[in-house]
Amino acid sequence: MVTLQILAKSTKGAVAVTDTAGNPYTIARDVAVSGGRLLVLTGWASKPLTAGAKITATFPGSTSYQMVADELTGVTRLDRVASATGTTTAFSSGSTVATTSTGEVVFAAVASFTAATNPTWSPSWTRLTPQSLAAANLGRAYQLASSTGTFTADSTTSGTWAALVLTFQP
């Protein structure tokens, strides 16, 4: 399964994603805030992506954007999603409702639209390399849940932000 995170400095309009193998992608969550939006799409790569394959996103004009793809293995479907926006230095996605399976993969993303400062993450999260561009930052992290429960992506960043957390069943 592929997750695709897009930070765009636009807030409106349809988004479509394709790849060179023809795999479908669907929007898991689209969070708009003054100055931009954070989207997470998921795609089940039933057709393998070979070296040099491309993932293409089309969306309305944007002064800048960032797009990052991550591969998750051992998951079967999206389970829970929560999201929130804010302007404080502490970000929080809000809590998911209780997950339905043990051993879920919990994935988080936070976009800062007015500062290129890398987010910090609470200790339970494994940080992935953040992406910075044009006074904006896209941070990602994950954790493996040992039991069912609710999950929140939280810690610190700067500027106007959007945060979300998704859980995937094994």
Secondary structure, DSSP 8 states (H G I E B T S, - for coil): -EEEEEEES---S--EEEETT---EEEEEEEEETTEEEEEEEE--SS---TT--EEEE-S--S-EEEEEEE--S--EEEEEEEEEESSSEEE-------SSTT-EEEEEEEESS-----EE-TTSEEEEEEE-SS-EEEEEEEE-SS------EEE--SSEEEEEEEEE-
